[in-house]
């Protein structure tokens, strides 16, 4: 994914972010641990690529396109996890 956006976390905040980005025509990848199947289907229908798993997993970040992503949005419900995701992504 060149110059796309990765959204980590797909709860209420993450799902709204993905919906907005899809509406703007952005390339979006979503990494989620738990999410509503309805939200996932809607995001994929709008063009997002969704990956189930822990966003702290470097292999999953790479699969989502971290090396070529324009930005990463950490929107999990844990500040510690969000910080870890961003530090891992930056290192990669």
PyMOL Python script that loads the backbone (N, CA, C, O; Angstrom):
from pymol import cmd

cmd.read_pdbstr("""\
ATOM      1  N   UNK A   1       0.845  -1.177   0.000  1.00  0.00           N
ATOM      2  CA  UNK A   1       0.000   0.000   0.000  1.00  0.00           C
ATOM      3  C   UNK A   1       0.889   1.239   0.000  1.00  0.00           C
ATOM      4  O   UNK A   1       1.451   1.592   1.037  1.00  0.00           O
ATOM      5  N   UNK A   2       1.022   1.885  -1.115  1.00  0.00           N
ATOM      6  CA  UNK A   2       1.817   3.102  -1.200  1.00  0.00           C
ATOM      7  C   UNK A   2       1.020   4.314  -0.759  1.00  0.00           C
ATOM      8  O   UNK A   2      -0.090   4.560  -1.233  1.00  0.00           O
ATOM      9  N   UNK A   3       1.611   5.065   0.160  1.00  0.00           N
ATOM     10  CA  UNK A   3       1.038   6.317   0.630  1.00  0.00           C
ATOM     11  C   UNK A   3      -0.355   6.183   1.221  1.00  0.00           C
ATOM     12  O   UNK A   3      -1.119   7.148   1.238  1.00  0.00           O
ATOM     13  N   UNK A   4      -0.686   5.012   1.700  1.00  0.00           N
ATOM     14  CA  UNK A   4      -1.983   4.813   2.321  1.00  0.00           C
ATOM     15  C   UNK A   4      -1.930   5.135   3.799  1.00  0.00           C
ATOM     16  O   UNK A   4      -0.907   5.571   4.326  1.00  0.00           O
ATOM     17  N   UNK A   5      -3.041   4.914   4.447  1.00  0.00           N
ATOM     18  CA  UNK A   5      -3.181   5.197   5.873  1.00  0.00           C
ATOM     19  C   UNK A   5      -3.552   3.894   6.572  1.00  0.00           C
ATOM     20  O   UNK A   5      -4.441   3.168   6.129  1.00  0.00           O
ATOM     21  N   UNK A   6      -2.859   3.613   7.667  1.00  0.00           N
ATOM     22  CA  UNK A   6      -3.168   2.438   8.477  1.00  0.00           C
ATOM     23  C   UNK A   6      -3.868   2.910   9.740  1.00  0.00           C
ATOM     24  O   UNK A   6      -3.367   3.780  10.453  1.00  0.00           O
ATOM     25  N   UNK A   7      -5.015   2.338  10.008  1.00  0.00           N
ATOM     26  CA  UNK A   7      -5.760   2.630  11.238  1.00  0.00           C
ATOM     27  C   UNK A   7      -5.692   1.390  12.112  1.00  0.00           C
ATOM     28  O   UNK A   7      -6.121   0.310  11.705  1.00  0.00           O
ATOM     29  N   UNK A   8      -5.157   1.547  13.306  1.00  0.00           N
ATOM     30  CA  UNK A   8      -5.041   0.448  14.257  1.00  0.00           C
ATOM     31  C   UNK A   8      -6.103   0.632  15.331  1.00  0.00           C
ATOM     32  O   UNK A   8      -6.097   1.621  16.064  1.00  0.00           O
ATOM     33  N   UNK A   9      -6.991  -0.307  15.413  1.00  0.00           N
ATOM     34  CA  UNK A   9      -8.113  -0.215  16.340  1.00  0.00           C
ATOM     35  C   UNK A   9      -9.371   0.084  15.546  1.00  0.00           C
ATOM     36  O   UNK A   9      -9.379   0.972  14.693  1.00  0.00           O
ATOM     37  N   UNK A  10     -10.427  -0.654  15.824  1.00  0.00           N
ATOM     38  CA  UNK A  10     -11.644  -0.501  15.029  1.00  0.00           C
ATOM     39  C   UNK A  10     -12.881  -0.512  15.925  1.00  0.00           C
ATOM     40  O   UNK A  10     -13.879  -1.173  15.640  1.00  0.00           O
ATOM     41  N   UNK A  11     -12.778   0.245  17.018  1.00  0.00           N
ATOM     42  CA  UNK A  11     -13.933   0.437  17.889  1.00  0.00           C
ATOM     43  C   UNK A  11     -14.730   1.622  17.375  1.00  0.00           C
ATOM     44  O   UNK A  11     -14.736   1.893  16.174  1.00  0.00           O
ATOM     45  N   UNK A  12     -15.398   2.325  18.270  1.00  0.00           N
ATOM     46  CA  UNK A  12     -16.223   3.470  17.857  1.00  0.00           C
ATOM     47  C   UNK A  12     -15.396   4.560  17.180  1.00  0.00           C
ATOM     48  O   UNK A  12     -15.797   5.080  16.139  1.00  0.00           O
ATOM     49  N   UNK A  13     -14.265   4.906  17.748  1.00  0.00           N
ATOM     50  CA  UNK A  13     -13.424   5.963  17.175  1.00  0.00           C
ATOM     51  C   UNK A  13     -12.780   5.490  15.875  1.00  0.00           C
ATOM     52  O   UNK A  13     -12.857   6.181  14.860  1.00  0.00           O
ATOM     53  N   UNK A  14     -12.152   4.328  15.899  1.00  0.00           N
ATOM     54  CA  UNK A  14     -11.491   3.807  14.709  1.00  0.00           C
ATOM     55  C   UNK A  14     -12.447   3.638  13.541  1.00  0.00           C
ATOM     56  O   UNK A  14     -12.097   3.949  12.402  1.00  0.00           O
ATOM     57  N   UNK A  15     -13.643   3.152  13.808  1.00  0.00           N
ATOM     58  CA  UNK A  15     -14.614   2.942  12.724  1.00  0.00           C
ATOM     59  C   UNK A  15     -15.043   4.268  12.114  1.00  0.00           C
ATOM     60  O   UNK A  15     -15.250   4.347  10.903  1.00  0.00           O
ATOM     61  N   UNK A  16     -15.179   5.296  12.914  1.00  0.00           N
ATOM     62  CA  UNK A  16     -15.533   6.624  12.379  1.00  0.00           C
ATOM     63  C   UNK A  16     -14.403   7.193  11.536  1.00  0.00           C
ATOM     64  O   UNK A  16     -14.639   7.799  10.490  1.00  0.00           O
ATOM     65  N   UNK A  17     -13.180   6.993  11.997  1.00  0.00           N
ATOM     66  CA  UNK A  17     -12.016   7.465  11.244  1.00  0.00           C
ATOM     67  C   UNK A  17     -11.953   6.768   9.887  1.00  0.00           C
ATOM     68  O   UNK A  17     -11.750   7.419   8.862  1.00  0.00           O
ATOM     69  N   UNK A  18     -12.124   5.456   9.877  1.00  0.00           N
ATOM     70  CA  UNK A  18     -12.073   4.687   8.631  1.00  0.00           C
ATOM     71  C   UNK A  18     -13.182   5.140   7.684  1.00  0.00           C
ATOM     72  O   UNK A  18     -12.950   5.307   6.486  1.00  0.00           O
ATOM     73  N   UNK A  19     -14.363   5.334   8.210  1.00  0.00           N
ATOM     74  CA  UNK A  19     -15.488   5.787   7.378  1.00  0.00           C
ATOM     75  C   UNK A  19     -15.177   7.145   6.746  1.00  0.00           C
ATOM     76  O   UNK A  19     -15.439   7.356   5.562  1.00  0.00           O
ATOM     77  N   UNK A  20     -14.629   8.044   7.521  1.00  0.00           N
ATOM     78  CA  UNK A  20     -14.272   9.369   7.018  1.00  0.00           C
ATOM     79  C   UNK A  20     -13.186   9.268   5.942  1.00  0.00           C
ATOM     80  O   UNK A  20     -13.304   9.877   4.878  1.00  0.00           O
ATOM     81  N   UNK A  21     -12.138   8.505   6.219  1.00  0.00           N
ATOM     82  CA  UNK A  21     -11.036   8.367   5.259  1.00  0.00           C
ATOM     83  C   UNK A  21     -11.499   7.700   3.967  1.00  0.00           C
ATOM     84  O   UNK A  21     -11.111   8.121   2.877  1.00  0.00           O
ATOM     85  N   UNK A  22     -12.322   6.666   4.085  1.00  0.00           N
ATOM     86  CA  UNK A  22     -12.871   6.026   2.884  1.00  0.00           C
ATOM     87  C   UNK A  22     -13.695   7.021   2.078  1.00  0.00           C
ATOM     88  O   UNK A  22     -13.624   7.047   0.850  1.00  0.00           O
ATOM     89  N   UNK A  23     -14.477   7.840   2.779  1.00  0.00           N
ATOM     90  CA  UNK A  23     -15.289   8.856   2.115  1.00  0.00           C
ATOM     91  C   UNK A  23     -14.459   9.897   1.380  1.00  0.00           C
ATOM     92  O   UNK A  23     -14.912  10.492   0.402  1.00  0.00           O
ATOM     93  N   UNK A  24     -13.235  10.112   1.862  1.00  0.00           N
ATOM     94  CA  UNK A  24     -12.324  11.061   1.223  1.00  0.00           C
ATOM     95  C   UNK A  24     -11.517  10.407   0.098  1.00  0.00           C
ATOM     96  O   UNK A  24     -10.717  11.065  -0.566  1.00  0.00           O
ATOM     97  N   UNK A  25     -11.736   9.109  -0.106  1.00  0.00           N
ATOM     98  CA  UNK A  25     -11.043   8.402  -1.176  1.00  0.00           C
ATOM     99  C   UNK A  25      -9.633   7.966  -0.838  1.00  0.00           C
ATOM    100  O   UNK A  25      -8.845   7.665  -1.734  1.00  0.00           O
ATOM    101  N   UNK A  26      -9.304   7.929   0.439  1.00  0.00           N
ATOM    102  CA  UNK A  26      -7.966   7.509   0.869  1.00  0.00           C
ATOM    103  C   UNK A  26      -7.837   5.990   0.812  1.00  0.00           C
ATOM    104  O   UNK A  26      -8.825   5.272   0.964  1.00  0.00           O
ATOM    105  N   UNK A  27      -6.622   5.505   0.592  1.00  0.00           N
ATOM    106  CA  UNK A  27      -6.322   4.085   0.696  1.00  0.00           C
ATOM    107  C   UNK A  27      -6.173   3.780   2.182  1.00  0.00           C
ATOM    108  O   UNK A  27      -5.346   4.384   2.864  1.00  0.00           O
ATOM    109  N   UNK A  28      -6.967   2.852   2.676  1.00  0.00           N
ATOM    110  CA  UNK A  28      -6.978   2.571   4.106  1.00  0.00           C
ATOM    111  C   UNK A  28      -6.781   1.083   4.373  1.00  0.00           C
ATOM    112  O   UNK A  28      -7.402   0.230   3.739  1.00  0.00           O
ATOM    113  N   UNK A  29      -5.903   0.795   5.325  1.00  0.00           N
ATOM    114  CA  UNK A  29      -5.773  -0.544   5.890  1.00  0.00           C
ATOM    115  C   UNK A  29      -6.158  -0.453   7.353  1.00  0.00           C
ATOM    116  O   UNK A  29      -5.799   0.507   8.035  1.00  0.00           O
ATOM    117  N   UNK A  30      -6.876  -1.432   7.829  1.00  0.00           N
ATOM    118  CA  UNK A  30      -7.334  -1.466   9.214  1.00  0.00           C
ATOM    119  C   UNK A  30      -6.773  -2.700   9.893  1.00  0.00           C
ATOM    120  O   UNK A  30      -6.849  -3.807   9.359  1.00  0.00           O
ATOM    121  N   UNK A  31      -6.210  -2.499  11.073  1.00  0.00           N
ATOM    122  CA  UNK A  31      -5.793  -3.635  11.899  1.00  0.00           C
ATOM    123  C   UNK A  31      -6.663  -3.606  13.147  1.00  0.00           C
ATOM    124  O   UNK A  31      -6.722  -2.600  13.854  1.00  0.00           O
ATOM    125  N   UNK A  32      -7.331  -4.709  13.406  1.00  0.00           N
ATOM    126  CA  UNK A  32      -8.240  -4.758  14.545  1.00  0.00           C
ATOM    127  C   UNK A  32      -8.092  -6.072  15.283  1.00  0.00           C
ATOM    128  O   UNK A  32      -7.781  -7.109  14.696  1.00  0.00           O
ATOM    129  N   UNK A  33      -8.319  -6.004  16.571  1.00  0.00           N
ATOM    130  CA  UNK A  33      -8.321  -7.203  17.407  1.00  0.00           C
ATOM    131  C   UNK A  33      -9.750  -7.735  17.512  1.00  0.00           C
ATOM    132  O   UNK A  33     -10.016  -8.919  17.310  1.00  0.00           O
ATOM    133  N   UNK A  34     -10.639  -6.826  17.829  1.00  0.00           N
ATOM    134  CA  UNK A  34     -12.065  -7.145  17.915  1.00  0.00           C
ATOM    135  C   UNK A  34     -12.827  -6.012  17.258  1.00  0.00           C
ATOM    136  O   UNK A  34     -12.495  -4.839  17.430  1.00  0.00           O
ATOM    137  N   UNK A  35     -13.861  -6.379  16.496  1.00  0.00           N
ATOM    138  CA  UNK A  35     -14.673  -5.354  15.844  1.00  0.00           C
ATOM    139  C   UNK A  35     -15.994  -5.963  15.410  1.00  0.00           C
ATOM    140  O   UNK A  35     -16.127  -7.178  15.264  1.00  0.00           O
ATOM    141  N   UNK A  36     -16.947  -5.104  15.214  1.00  0.00           N
ATOM    142  CA  UNK A  36     -18.246  -5.525  14.723  1.00  0.00           C
ATOM    143  C   UNK A  36     -18.104  -6.043  13.290  1.00  0.00           C
ATOM    144  O   UNK A  36     -17.491  -5.388  12.447  1.00  0.00           O
ATOM    145  N   UNK A  37     -18.667  -7.209  13.023  1.00  0.00           N
ATOM    146  CA  UNK A  37     -18.584  -7.761  11.661  1.00  0.00           C
ATOM    147  C   UNK A  37     -19.273  -6.835  10.663  1.00  0.00           C
ATOM    148  O   UNK A  37     -18.871  -6.759   9.503  1.00  0.00           O
ATOM    149  N   UNK A  38     -20.292  -6.146  11.106  1.00  0.00           N
ATOM    150  CA  UNK A  38     -20.992  -5.186  10.243  1.00  0.00           C
ATOM    151  C   UNK A  38     -20.054  -4.041   9.853  1.00  0.00           C
ATOM    152  O   UNK A  38     -20.025  -3.636   8.691  1.00  0.00           O
ATOM    153  N   UNK A  39     -19.285  -3.515  10.819  1.00  0.00           N
ATOM    154  CA  UNK A  39     -18.345  -2.427  10.529  1.00  0.00           C
ATOM    155  C   UNK A  39     -17.256  -2.896   9.577  1.00  0.00           C
ATOM    156  O   UNK A  39     -16.857  -2.157   8.678  1.00  0.00           O
ATOM    157  N   UNK A  40     -16.775  -4.115   9.768  1.00  0.00           N
ATOM    158  CA  UNK A  40     -15.727  -4.658   8.908  1.00  0.00           C
ATOM    159  C   UNK A  40     -16.245  -4.796   7.479  1.00  0.00           C
ATOM    160  O   UNK A  40     -15.579  -4.382   6.530  1.00  0.00           O
ATOM    161  N   UNK A  41     -17.424  -5.372   7.330  1.00  0.00           N
ATOM    162  CA  UNK A  41     -18.012  -5.528   6.000  1.00  0.00           C
ATOM    163  C   UNK A  41     -18.209  -4.175   5.318  1.00  0.00           C
ATOM    164  O   UNK A  41     -17.933  -4.029   4.127  1.00  0.00           O
ATOM    165  N   UNK A  42     -18.681  -3.198   6.069  1.00  0.00           N
ATOM    166  CA  UNK A  42     -18.904  -1.862   5.507  1.00  0.00           C
ATOM    167  C   UNK A  42     -17.582  -1.227   5.072  1.00  0.00           C
ATOM    168  O   UNK A  42     -17.503  -0.632   3.997  1.00  0.00           O
ATOM    169  N   UNK A  43     -16.551  -1.353   5.899  1.00  0.00           N
ATOM    170  CA  UNK A  43     -15.243  -0.779   5.570  1.00  0.00           C
ATOM    171  C   UNK A  43     -14.677  -1.430   4.308  1.00  0.00           C
ATOM    172  O   UNK A  43     -14.166  -0.741   3.425  1.00  0.00           O
ATOM    173  N   UNK A  44     -14.768  -2.749   4.227  1.00  0.00           N
ATOM    174  CA  UNK A  44     -14.257  -3.457   3.054  1.00  0.00           C
ATOM    175  C   UNK A  44     -15.060  -3.097   1.809  1.00  0.00           C
ATOM    176  O   UNK A  44     -14.495  -2.968   0.722  1.00  0.00           O
ATOM    177  N   UNK A  45     -16.353  -2.935   1.958  1.00  0.00           N
ATOM    178  CA  UNK A  45     -17.207  -2.546   0.825  1.00  0.00           C
ATOM    179  C   UNK A  45     -16.793  -1.172   0.301  1.00  0.00           C
ATOM    180  O   UNK A  45     -16.887  -0.904  -0.897  1.00  0.00           O
ATOM    181  N   UNK A  46     -16.333  -0.304   1.207  1.00  0.00           N
ATOM    182  CA  UNK A  46     -15.910   1.041   0.816  1.00  0.00           C
ATOM    183  C   UNK A  46     -14.464   1.079   0.328  1.00  0.00           C
ATOM    184  O   UNK A  46     -13.973   2.135  -0.070  1.00  0.00           O
ATOM    185  N   UNK A  47     -13.777  -0.067   0.354  1.00  0.00           N
ATOM    186  CA  UNK A  47     -12.432  -0.140  -0.199  1.00  0.00           C
ATOM    187  C   UNK A  47     -11.301  -0.355   0.783  1.00  0.00           C
ATOM    188  O   UNK A  47     -10.148  -0.475   0.367  1.00  0.00           O
ATOM    189  N   UNK A  48     -11.590  -0.408   2.067  1.00  0.00           N
ATOM    190  CA  UNK A  48     -10.534  -0.638   3.059  1.00  0.00           C
ATOM    191  C   UNK A  48     -10.112  -2.105   3.048  1.00  0.00           C
ATOM    192  O   UNK A  48     -10.903  -2.992   2.729  1.00  0.00           O
ATOM    193  N   UNK A  49      -8.858  -2.339   3.400  1.00  0.00           N
ATOM    194  CA  UNK A  49      -8.345  -3.688   3.574  1.00  0.00           C
ATOM    195  C   UNK A  49      -8.230  -3.928   5.073  1.00  0.00           C
ATOM    196  O   UNK A  49      -7.582  -3.156   5.778  1.00  0.00           O
ATOM    197  N   UNK A  50      -8.851  -4.990   5.559  1.00  0.00           N
ATOM    198  CA  UNK A  50      -8.901  -5.241   6.999  1.00  0.00           C
ATOM    199  C   UNK A  50      -8.074  -6.467   7.377  1.00  0.00           C
ATOM    200  O   UNK A  50      -8.105  -7.495   6.700  1.00  0.00           O
ATOM    201  N   UNK A  51      -7.333  -6.330   8.477  1.00  0.00           N
ATOM    202  CA  UNK A  51      -6.486  -7.397   9.001  1.00  0.00           C
ATOM    203  C   UNK A  51      -6.851  -7.649  10.455  1.00  0.00           C
ATOM    204  O   UNK A  51      -6.818  -6.733  11.277  1.00  0.00           O
ATOM    205  N   UNK A  52      -7.196  -8.886  10.769  1.00  0.00           N
ATOM    206  CA  UNK A  52      -7.517  -9.235  12.156  1.00  0.00           C
ATOM    207  C   UNK A  52      -6.249  -9.637  12.875  1.00  0.00           C
ATOM    208  O   UNK A  52      -5.488 -10.472  12.386  1.00  0.00           O
ATOM    209  N   UNK A  53      -6.017  -9.042  14.044  1.00  0.00           N
ATOM    210  CA  UNK A  53      -4.857  -9.395  14.850  1.00  0.00           C
ATOM    211  C   UNK A  53      -4.408  -8.225  15.689  1.00  0.00           C
ATOM    212  O   UNK A  53      -5.048  -7.174  15.720  1.00  0.00           O
ATOM    213  N   UNK A  54      -3.308  -8.420  16.362  1.00  0.00           N
ATOM    214  CA  UNK A  54      -2.747  -7.409  17.264  1.00  0.00           C
ATOM    215  C   UNK A  54      -1.858  -6.461  16.471  1.00  0.00           C
ATOM    216  O   UNK A  54      -0.918  -6.898  15.807  1.00  0.00           O
ATOM    217  N   UNK A  55      -2.145  -5.182  16.536  1.00  0.00           N
ATOM    218  CA  UNK A  55      -1.383  -4.187  15.784  1.00  0.00           C
ATOM    219  C   UNK A  55       0.035  -4.010  16.310  1.00  0.00           C
ATOM    220  O   UNK A  55       0.839  -3.319  15.684  1.00  0.00           O
ATOM    221  N   UNK A  56       0.357  -4.616  17.441  1.00  0.00           N
ATOM    222  CA  UNK A  56       1.739  -4.596  17.947  1.00  0.00           C
ATOM    223  C   UNK A  56       2.590  -5.666  17.265  1.00  0.00           C
ATOM    224  O   UNK A  56       3.806  -5.703  17.455  1.00  0.00           O
ATOM    225  N   UNK A  57       1.969  -6.521  16.486  1.00  0.00           N
ATOM    226  CA  UNK A  57       2.667  -7.584  15.762  1.00  0.00           C
ATOM    227  C   UNK A  57       3.338  -6.974  14.526  1.00  0.00           C
ATOM    228  O   UNK A  57       2.662  -6.508  13.608  1.00  0.00           O
ATOM    229  N   UNK A  58       4.658  -6.983  14.516  1.00  0.00           N
ATOM    230  CA  UNK A  58       5.412  -6.362  13.423  1.00  0.00           C
ATOM    231  C   UNK A  58       5.067  -6.964  12.064  1.00  0.00           C
ATOM    232  O   UNK A  58       4.992  -6.245  11.067  1.00  0.00           O
ATOM    233  N   UNK A  59       4.857  -8.278  12.018  1.00  0.00           N
ATOM    234  CA  UNK A  59       4.512  -8.920  10.744  1.00  0.00           C
ATOM    235  C   UNK A  59       3.181  -8.417  10.217  1.00  0.00           C
ATOM    236  O   UNK A  59       3.012  -8.241   9.010  1.00  0.00           O
ATOM    237  N   UNK A  60       2.241  -8.186  11.112  1.00  0.00           N
ATOM    238  CA  UNK A  60       0.936  -7.685  10.701  1.00  0.00           C
ATOM    239  C   UNK A  60       1.040  -6.229  10.231  1.00  0.00           C
ATOM    240  O   UNK A  60       0.394  -5.840   9.258  1.00  0.00           O
ATOM    241  N   UNK A  61       1.851  -5.433  10.922  1.00  0.00           N
ATOM    242  CA  UNK A  61       2.082  -4.053  10.476  1.00  0.00           C
ATOM    243  C   UNK A  61       2.698  -4.043   9.078  1.00  0.00           C
ATOM    244  O   UNK A  61       2.321  -3.234   8.230  1.00  0.00           O
ATOM    245  N   UNK A  62       3.644  -4.944   8.851  1.00  0.00           N
ATOM    246  CA  UNK A  62       4.273  -5.018   7.531  1.00  0.00           C
ATOM    247  C   UNK A  62       3.269  -5.467   6.469  1.00  0.00           C
ATOM    248  O   UNK A  62       3.260  -4.943   5.355  1.00  0.00           O
ATOM    249  N   UNK A  63       2.435  -6.428   6.815  1.00  0.00           N
ATOM    250  CA  UNK A  63       1.416  -6.912   5.884  1.00  0.00           C
ATOM    251  C   UNK A  63       0.431  -5.792   5.519  1.00  0.00           C
ATOM    252  O   UNK A  63      -0.062  -5.724   4.393  1.00  0.00           O
ATOM    253  N   UNK A  64       0.158  -4.926   6.484  1.00  0.00           N
ATOM    254  CA  UNK A  64      -0.762  -3.807   6.250  1.00  0.00           C
ATOM    255  C   UNK A  64      -0.111  -2.679   5.458  1.00  0.00           C
ATOM    256  O   UNK A  64      -0.795  -1.759   5.009  1.00  0.00           O
ATOM    257  N   UNK A  65       1.222  -2.745   5.284  1.00  0.00           N
ATOM    258  CA  UNK A  65       1.896  -1.748   4.463  1.00  0.00           C
ATOM    259  C   UNK A  65       2.627  -0.660   5.202  1.00  0.00           C
ATOM    260  O   UNK A  65       2.771   0.446   4.682  1.00  0.00           O
ATOM    261  N   UNK A  66       3.096  -0.943   6.407  1.00  0.00           N
ATOM    262  CA  UNK A  66       3.716   0.085   7.245  1.00  0.00           C
ATOM    263  C   UNK A  66       4.916   0.761   6.572  1.00  0.00           C
ATOM    264  O   UNK A  66       5.157   1.948   6.790  1.00  0.00           O
ATOM    265  N   UNK A  67       5.661   0.020   5.766  1.00  0.00           N
ATOM    266  CA  UNK A  67       6.874   0.594   5.174  1.00  0.00           C
ATOM    267  C   UNK A  67       6.580   1.677   4.149  1.00  0.00           C
ATOM    268  O   UNK A  67       7.421   2.542   3.904  1.00  0.00           O
ATOM    269  N   UNK A  68       5.403   1.640   3.551  1.00  0.00           N
ATOM    270  CA  UNK A  68       5.041   2.625   2.535  1.00  0.00           C
ATOM    271  C   UNK A  68       3.854   3.492   2.931  1.00  0.00           C
ATOM    272  O   UNK A  68       3.359   4.276   2.122  1.00  0.00           O
ATOM    273  N   UNK A  69       3.401   3.354   4.163  1.00  0.00           N
ATOM    274  CA  UNK A  69       2.229   4.116   4.603  1.00  0.00           C
ATOM    275  C   UNK A  69       2.571   5.589   4.772  1.00  0.00           C
ATOM    276  O   UNK A  69       3.669   5.948   5.198  1.00  0.00           O
ATOM    277  N   UNK A  70       1.611   6.424   4.432  1.00  0.00           N
ATOM    278  CA  UNK A  70       1.770   7.864   4.631  1.00  0.00           C
ATOM    279  C   UNK A  70       1.666   8.220   6.106  1.00  0.00           C
ATOM    280  O   UNK A  70       2.379   9.094   6.600  1.00  0.00           O
ATOM    281  N   UNK A  71       0.774   7.538   6.796  1.00  0.00           N
ATOM    282  CA  UNK A  71       0.607   7.781   8.233  1.00  0.00           C
ATOM    283  C   UNK A  71      -0.057   6.579   8.888  1.00  0.00           C
ATOM    284  O   UNK A  71      -0.644   5.724   8.225  1.00  0.00           O
ATOM    285  N   UNK A  72       0.052   6.543  10.202  1.00  0.00           N
ATOM    286  CA  UNK A  72      -0.586   5.500  11.000  1.00  0.00           C
ATOM    287  C   UNK A  72      -1.398   6.178  12.087  1.00  0.00           C
ATOM    288  O   UNK A  72      -0.918   7.089  12.761  1.00  0.00           O
ATOM    289  N   UNK A  73      -2.611   5.734  12.246  1.00  0.00           N
ATOM    290  CA  UNK A  73      -3.476   6.256  13.298  1.00  0.00           C
ATOM    291  C   UNK A  73      -3.690   5.138  14.305  1.00  0.00           C
ATOM    292  O   UNK A  73      -4.259   4.096  13.978  1.00  0.00           O
ATOM    293  N   UNK A  74      -3.231   5.359  15.526  1.00  0.00           N
ATOM    294  CA  UNK A  74      -3.400   4.376  16.600  1.00  0.00           C
ATOM    295  C   UNK A  74      -4.644   4.769  17.384  1.00  0.00           C
ATOM    296  O   UNK A  74      -4.643   5.765  18.107  1.00  0.00           O
ATOM    297  N   UNK A  75      -5.707   3.979  17.235  1.00  0.00           N
ATOM    298  CA  UNK A  75      -6.991   4.316  17.840  1.00  0.00           C
ATOM    299  C   UNK A  75      -7.541   3.163  18.673  1.00  0.00           C
ATOM    300  O   UNK A  75      -8.746   2.913  18.679  1.00  0.00           O
ATOM    301  N   UNK A  76      -6.657   2.468  19.373  1.00  0.00           N
ATOM    302  CA  UNK A  76      -7.130   1.410  20.262  1.00  0.00           C
ATOM    303  C   UNK A  76      -7.630   2.052  21.557  1.00  0.00           C
ATOM    304  O   UNK A  76      -7.514   3.264  21.740  1.00  0.00           O
ATOM    305  N   UNK A  77      -8.174   1.252  22.434  1.00  0.00           N
ATOM    306  CA  UNK A  77      -8.671   1.790  23.697  1.00  0.00           C
ATOM    307  C   UNK A  77      -7.602   1.811  24.789  1.00  0.00           C
ATOM    308  O   UNK A  77      -7.913   2.007  25.964  1.00  0.00           O
ATOM    309  N   UNK A  78      -6.337   1.608  24.395  1.00  0.00           N
ATOM    310  CA  UNK A  78      -5.239   1.595  25.366  1.00  0.00           C
ATOM    311  C   UNK A  78      -4.133   2.554  24.931  1.00  0.00           C
ATOM    312  O   UNK A  78      -3.539   2.382  23.866  1.00  0.00           O
ATOM    313  N   UNK A  79      -3.860   3.558  25.754  1.00  0.00           N
ATOM    314  CA  UNK A  79      -2.791   4.504  25.442  1.00  0.00           C
ATOM    315  C   UNK A  79      -1.445   3.809  25.321  1.00  0.00           C
ATOM    316  O   UNK A  79      -0.640   4.155  24.456  1.00  0.00           O
ATOM    317  N   UNK A  80      -1.198   2.835  26.182  1.00  0.00           N
ATOM    318  CA  UNK A  80       0.067   2.097  26.148  1.00  0.00           C
ATOM    319  C   UNK A  80       0.209   1.335  24.836  1.00  0.00           C
ATOM    320  O   UNK A  80       1.281   1.334  24.230  1.00  0.00           O
ATOM    321  N   UNK A  81      -0.851   0.697  24.404  1.00  0.00           N
ATOM    322  CA  UNK A  81      -0.834  -0.032  23.136  1.00  0.00           C
ATOM    323  C   UNK A  81      -0.631   0.935  21.977  1.00  0.00           C
ATOM    324  O   UNK A  81       0.145   0.653  21.064  1.00  0.00           O
ATOM    325  N   UNK A  82      -1.319   2.068  22.006  1.00  0.00           N
ATOM    326  CA  UNK A  82      -1.167   3.064  20.944  1.00  0.00           C
ATOM    327  C   UNK A  82       0.275   3.539  20.833  1.00  0.00           C
ATOM    328  O   UNK A  82       0.806   3.672  19.731  1.00  0.00           O
ATOM    329  N   UNK A  83       0.897   3.792  21.957  1.00  0.00           N
ATOM    330  CA  UNK A  83       2.293   4.221  21.959  1.00  0.00           C
ATOM    331  C   UNK A  83       3.198   3.124  21.410  1.00  0.00           C
ATOM    332  O   UNK A  83       4.109   3.402  20.630  1.00  0.00           O
ATOM    333  N   UNK A  84       2.954   1.896  21.806  1.00  0.00           N
ATOM    334  CA  UNK A  84       3.749   0.768  21.331  1.00  0.00           C
ATOM    335  C   UNK A  84       3.624   0.606  19.813  1.00  0.00           C
ATOM    336  O   UNK A  84       4.617   0.368  19.125  1.00  0.00           O
ATOM    337  N   UNK A  85       2.417   0.735  19.306  1.00  0.00           N
ATOM    338  CA  UNK A  85       2.180   0.621  17.860  1.00  0.00           C
ATOM    339  C   UNK A  85       2.983   1.674  17.108  1.00  0.00           C
ATOM    340  O   UNK A  85       3.650   1.362  16.122  1.00  0.00           O
ATOM    341  N   UNK A  86       2.921   2.902  17.565  1.00  0.00           N
ATOM    342  CA  UNK A  86       3.616   3.992  16.879  1.00  0.00           C
ATOM    343  C   UNK A  86       5.133   3.814  16.953  1.00  0.00           C
ATOM    344  O   UNK A  86       5.835   4.065  15.973  1.00  0.00           O
ATOM    345  N   UNK A  87       5.636   3.386  18.100  1.00  0.00           N
ATOM    346  CA  UNK A  87       7.092   3.174  18.230  1.00  0.00           C
ATOM    347  C   UNK A  87       7.552   2.028  17.325  1.00  0.00           C
ATOM    348  O   UNK A  87       8.602   2.121  16.687  1.00  0.00           O
ATOM    349  N   UNK A  88       6.760   0.941  17.269  1.00  0.00           N
ATOM    350  CA  UNK A  88       7.094  -0.179  16.387  1.00  0.00           C
ATOM    351  C   UNK A  88       7.064   0.264  14.928  1.00  0.00           C
ATOM    352  O   UNK A  88       7.968  -0.056  14.156  1.00  0.00           O
ATOM    353  N   UNK A  89       6.036   0.991  14.560  1.00  0.00           N
ATOM    354  CA  UNK A  89       5.898   1.447  13.187  1.00  0.00           C
ATOM    355  C   UNK A  89       7.047   2.372  12.788  1.00  0.00           C
ATOM    356  O   UNK A  89       7.586   2.270  11.686  1.00  0.00           O
ATOM    357  N   UNK A  90       7.399   3.243  13.667  1.00  0.00           N
ATOM    358  CA  UNK A  90       8.499   4.174  13.386  1.00  0.00           C
ATOM    359  C   UNK A  90       9.809   3.412  13.185  1.00  0.00           C
ATOM    360  O   UNK A  90      10.586   3.730  12.283  1.00  0.00           O
ATOM    361  N   UNK A  91      10.047   2.422  14.015  1.00  0.00           N
ATOM    362  CA  UNK A  91      11.265   1.621  13.917  1.00  0.00           C
ATOM    363  C   UNK A  91      11.299   0.833  12.613  1.00  0.00           C
ATOM    364  O   UNK A  91      12.357   0.681  12.002  1.00  0.00           O
ATOM    365  N   UNK A  92      10.140   0.333  12.187  1.00  0.00           N
ATOM    366  CA  UNK A  92      10.064  -0.454  10.952  1.00  0.00           C
ATOM    367  C   UNK A  92      10.254   0.439   9.746  1.00  0.00           C
ATOM    368  O   UNK A  92      10.223  -0.041   8.613  1.00  0.00           O
TER     369      UNK A  92
END
""", "prot")
cmd.dss("prot")
cmd.show_as("cartoon", "prot")
cmd.util.cbc("prot")
cmd.orient("prot")
